Amino acid sequence: MRVFVAGASGAIGRRLVPRLVARGHEVIATTRSRDKLEQLRALGAEPALLDGLNALAVAEAVVRAEPAVVVHQMTALADMSGLRNFDRGFARTNELRTRGTDNLLAAAKAAGVRGFVIQSYTGWPNIREGGPIKTEQDPLDPRPPKAQSETLAAIRYLEQAVLDAPVEGIVLRYGSFYGPGASDPLVELVRRRKLPIVGSGAGVWSWIHVDDAAAATVAAVERGSPGIYNIVDDDPARVAEWLPYLAEAIGAKPPRKVPVWLGRLAAGEAGVSMMTRIRGSSNAKAKRDLEWEPAWRSWRQGFRQLASTGAGDQPAFGRAQAA
Ligand SMILES: NC(=O)c1ccc[n+]([C@@H]2O[C@H](COP(=O)([O-])OP(=O)(O)OC[C@H]3O[C@@H](n4cnc5c(N)ncnc54)[C@H](OP(=O)(O)O)[C@@H]3O)[C@@H](O)[C@H]2O)c1
């Protein structure tokens, strides 16, 4: 089928496009940058220039492409630095999640598109009460740290907009990415001992190898029913567990430990929350309903691979992926 991938040149898009092409789909892949057009063509796609915030251009591009499915992978996180001013760092991404989503949905409607798959996020948006692992049915955090409130509002907005639209809308809540092109800044922070364990380190994180996120996206495009899916690995883990493990795996010294008051000074309330209070996510629904399995079932193997290949290119374990 014809698949329009908006934001095809990013961490997920670059891994998704070749998988779609390998499955026989015709892929229209967008970027804002002329320099990246050839790279997208080399991945097997028809490249297209597009600014997702230009409603008219989006409408024209989608109508011209006549896709069966639109995939929204537009974020603006490449220059993100630190967690302290969280909403400020996510401001452009939040625009892409609100205005950018509206533009693509309006275009999809005008073009008579059947399916719409959108990138969302799971982890810190989960309610921070009760058990350590949340499903898609658990509420999002009704009282997020102030610094994350605009970003959570944008996530709520995009999810509702897609579920309410006259398309088969699928929301993929990816966990935290790692893998090729997806975790270099994190690895660098850990290598330089700039990412300490704050307080108890009891915040629970759900990771996903970027290739598993891409495989889940192919499954959603091909056979997903409308709804929300957590796309995470099988092994939600506390910061106090995964951070020293990552340091050891990449040959760095163990992370420093700092008290909460010092963590708050450096990373603000949002940073402290992510280190001490957030909940992880279950992938049971995606496994069951998308017939998808992460090849990298745990970040434990994935992080080791980051060290040995530099980027975690080859899954050396796990069942074959469904897509
Ligand atoms: N779940 C997660 O943990 C998660 C999710 C997303 C990203 N990240 C991380 O964030 C870092 C940066 O992500 P990234 O490499 O994907 O880069 P990014 O800067 O977030 O860009 C993602 C995609 O959005 C496109 N884009 C940005 N602004 C746009 C606009 N106004 N109109 C149309 N398209 C637009 C980019 O295209 P052009 O710039 O080519 O136009 C690119 O294709 C990576 O480390 C990644 O792992 C993590």
The ligand as a MOL file (V3000), in Angstrom:
LIG
                    3D

  0  0  0     0  0            999 V3000
M  V30 BEGIN CTAB
M  V30 COUNTS 48 52 0 0 0
M  V30 BEGIN ATOM
M  V30 1 N 10.2310 7.8470 22.4220 0
M  V30 2 C 11.4120 8.4180 22.5000 0
M  V30 3 O 12.2250 8.1500 23.3920 0
M  V30 4 C 11.8350 9.4190 21.4560 0
M  V30 5 C 10.9490 9.8960 20.4860 0
M  V30 6 C 11.4320 10.7990 19.5110 0
M  V30 7 C 12.7660 11.1960 19.5510 0
M  V30 8 N 13.5530 10.7210 20.5340 0 CHG=1
M  V30 9 C 14.9860 11.0750 20.5930 0
M  V30 10 O 15.2080 12.4300 20.2990 0
M  V30 11 C 16.4360 12.5800 19.5860 0
M  V30 12 C 16.1710 13.3660 18.3030 0
M  V30 13 O 15.1770 12.6770 17.5530 0
M  V30 14 P 15.2070 12.5910 15.9650 0
M  V30 15 O 16.5400 12.0900 15.5170 0
M  V30 16 O 14.0240 11.8050 15.5330 0 CHG=-1
M  V30 17 O 15.1370 14.1090 15.4780 0
M  V30 18 P 13.9820 15.1830 15.5340 0
M  V30 19 O 14.6200 16.5090 15.4400 0
M  V30 20 O 13.0770 14.9620 16.6930 0
M  V30 21 O 13.1870 14.9660 14.1230 0
M  V30 22 C 12.2670 13.9280 13.9140 0
M  V30 23 C 11.6390 14.0720 12.5540 0
M  V30 24 O 10.7170 15.1680 12.5580 0
M  V30 25 C 10.9760 15.9890 11.4310 0
M  V30 26 N 10.5770 17.3760 11.6880 0
M  V30 27 C 11.0190 18.2000 12.6610 0
M  V30 28 N 10.4050 19.4060 12.5630 0
M  V30 29 C 9.5610 19.3170 11.4920 0
M  V30 30 C 8.6590 20.2100 10.8660 0
M  V30 31 N 8.4570 21.4770 11.3100 0
M  V30 32 N 7.9630 19.7870 9.7860 0
M  V30 33 C 8.1580 18.5420 9.3040 0
M  V30 34 N 8.9830 17.6360 9.8540 0
M  V30 35 C 9.6770 18.0290 10.9290 0
M  V30 36 C 12.4520 15.8260 11.1530 0
M  V30 37 O 12.6950 16.1300 9.8040 0
M  V30 38 P 13.7810 17.1760 9.2330 0
M  V30 39 O 14.5240 17.7540 10.4010 0
M  V30 40 O 14.6270 16.3450 8.3280 0
M  V30 41 O 12.9280 18.1490 8.5130 0
M  V30 42 C 12.6370 14.3600 11.4350 0
M  V30 43 O 12.2770 13.6040 10.3070 0
M  V30 44 C 16.9670 11.1770 19.2880 0
M  V30 45 O 17.9550 10.8600 20.2370 0
M  V30 46 C 15.7470 10.3070 19.5050 0
M  V30 47 O 16.0720 9.0000 19.9690 0
M  V30 48 C 13.1470 9.8480 21.4830 0
M  V30 END ATOM
M  V30 BEGIN BOND
M  V30 1 1 1 2
M  V30 2 2 2 3
M  V30 3 1 2 4
M  V30 4 1 4 5
M  V30 5 2 4 48
M  V30 6 2 5 6
M  V30 7 1 6 7
M  V30 8 2 7 8
M  V30 9 1 8 9
M  V30 10 1 8 48
M  V30 11 1 9 10
M  V30 12 1 9 46
M  V30 13 1 10 11
M  V30 14 1 11 12
M  V30 15 1 11 44
M  V30 16 1 12 13
M  V30 17 1 13 14
M  V30 18 2 14 15
M  V30 19 1 14 16
M  V30 20 1 14 17
M  V30 21 1 17 18
M  V30 22 2 18 19
M  V30 23 1 18 20
M  V30 24 1 18 21
M  V30 25 1 21 22
M  V30 26 1 22 23
M  V30 27 1 23 24
M  V30 28 1 23 42
M  V30 29 1 24 25
M  V30 30 1 25 26
M  V30 31 1 25 36
M  V30 32 1 26 27
M  V30 33 1 26 35
M  V30 34 2 27 28
M  V30 35 1 28 29
M  V30 36 1 29 30
M  V30 37 2 29 35
M  V30 38 1 30 31
M  V30 39 2 30 32
M  V30 40 1 32 33
M  V30 41 2 33 34
M  V30 42 1 34 35
M  V30 43 1 36 37
M  V30 44 1 36 42
M  V30 45 1 37 38
M  V30 46 2 38 39
M  V30 47 1 38 40
M  V30 48 1 38 41
M  V30 49 1 42 43
M  V30 50 1 44 45
M  V30 51 1 44 46
M  V30 52 1 46 47
M  V30 END BOND
M  V30 END CTAB
M  END
